Amino acid sequence: MDLSSYADLAVKLVNHEDLSNLDGLRALLGETGRGLQAARITRGDLDAMRELREELTAVFEAVAKGDEEDAVERLNLLLIRHPAHPQIVRHDDKGWHMHLTGAGRVYDQYAVCAVMGLATLVTRLGLDRLGLCHAAPCRRAYLDVSSNRSRRYCSKRCASRANVARFRARRRERS
């Protein structure tokens, strides 16, 4: 089981723009392939997901500042608060495999997977694989899974926009 694949859940939560209501949370769950859980969400899940988003954002911000100790401490606290319960499951014509589960609430299950995914990615690949977009004013989170650790932007759109801005700035300097 590749737990680091769950790290994308953390990025999607940090970057999700609308957690103002239950519909926004349903949209996030749909984006992450957890749409079946959307029917069971409560206002408590929404409030808890907002808090988790802030905590995960703080992990990415600590990494961006170069404060590895703070980032790891924050991740460790999240691991303690969201213990994983592995289960053997079979679905979608796949053989038996492992899934992570939390307590019964939608929030708990999402949190366990997102936190374990980040922790696994960090311990396998390093903290420098977590980042915040370098394109101003964007500060969306991303995971750098490139072989040469070169990712600096959350999307091709932001990379292109930053490259065009640098090109135009160089052209202004020359004139």
C-alpha positions, 0 to 999 in steps of 0.5 A: 500500500502506497500511503504517500498517494494519500498526501494529495488529500492534504493538498486538495483540502489546503487548496480547496477554496470553498468550505463555507458550507456543506455544499463546498465540503461535498464538492471537495469530497467529490473531487477526491473520490470520496463522494460516497461519504458526502451523504453522511457529512454534518456541520461538525465535519465541516467545522473540523475540516476547516480546522484541519485545513488550517493545521495542514496549511501551517505544515506547508508554511513551515516547510516554505519558511525552512522550519523543518522542526516546526513542520515535523512537530505539527505533523506529529501532533496531527498523527497523534490526534488522528490515529490510523486504523488499517483494514483489509478490503476488496472492492472494484474488482481489486484484490485484497488490499489495505485501506486506512480508516479513522473513527466513524465520522467523514472528517476523521476518515479524511484526516487519517488518510491526509495526515498519514499520506503527508507523513509517509511522503515526508519520511520517504522523499523529504520535507522539501517535497512539500511546497507553496506556489512561488507565483505571486500572489498564489500560495496554493500547496503542491507536492513535488514528486518530480525526479529532480525536485524541481517543482516550484508552482502549483500548476502549469498556469502559475508556472507560465504566468510567472515565466511571462512576468519574469520575461517582461521584467527582463525586457523592461530592464533592457529598455 
